[in-house]
Amino acid sequence: MQHSFARGKPLTEAEVFIGCVVGRNRPTKKQREASENLQEQYSQLLSFTVKSIDHGDGTGSRLDRAAACLKIRSCPSFSWIAAGIALKEIKKIQMSKGQT
């Protein structure tokens, strides 16, 4: 298990999102491999999240699904991903209506 700045505690979402642990020295091979592993896992989660919002279960629009995801508070970075998708959809709607 990877650990946080607080000894003995799991990494926070922010630490995983950033993908690095700040230290006084160069990271060890083990730390570097752990960081790469976290980055890979995060990339997979990000892809899954975006695909889920894009395609969903067939109900609602992409904007509806993104807006619904904004209400989830247990994973703050998830909300940022959903917000980005929602803003892109709003921009598309504005452009299709001739607004900028």
Residue pairs with C-beta under 8 A, 6 or more apart in sequence:
1 10
2 10
2 11
2 34
2 38
3 9
3 10
3 11
4 10
4 11
4 12
4 15
5 15
5 21
5 22
11 38
13 75
13 76
13 77
14 76
15 21
16 38
16 42
17 42
17 77
19 35
19 38
19 39
19 42
20 35
21 27
21 31
21 35
23 31
27 35
46 81
49 78
49 81
49 82
50 81
50 85
52 65
53 62
53 65
53 66
53 69
53 81
53 82
53 85
54 62
54 85
56 62
56 65
60 68
61 89
62 85
62 89
63 86
63 89
63 90
63 93
66 82
66 83
66 85
66 86
66 89
67 82
67 86
69 78
69 79
69 81
69 82
70 79
70 82
70 83
70 86
72 78
72 79
72 82
73 79
94 100
